[in-house]
Amino acid sequence: MFNCKIYQTNQDEEIILLNKNFKTLKEIGTELGLTYAQVADFSCKRKKKNYKDFKYFPKVEIIRIYQEKDYSK
């Protein structure tokens, strides 16, 4: 499970464009119109991508959500 949050900060204000949970990185790619490779880059926070240097590029965070296992069953 992954949470994808896309937002833009402007001085003290944060504008959230998307904040949604997805089962797979592929689902995130479909939602955003990106390839799996592009989504994987965001997921592992690769820093060498030039497109992140634009002034008005929104911030994209993809965080893996670890689910707790139920051992009582």
Steps between C-alpha positions, in 0.01 A plus 500: 500500500629847411388854577548754223492866598545776244511854633635848438627727773460874472653696787305371804223329302496141377268414212430126484416377151482128581524297819389144433597142586575247225573126505788516250739744335343404166161630623665830591649520150160441342340769718771756419563406137862403575700189425584248768867607478412865566286406801776273630742796480270705723451206733872450565562879505763514226658844511661525154186581301513843333123544497500547878705820458217702342370784714133396483536124497269351767651282768422129463532259791437129467526321832465127555241413763587192698196314625510330837455125487226349709657206682189427707347283226 
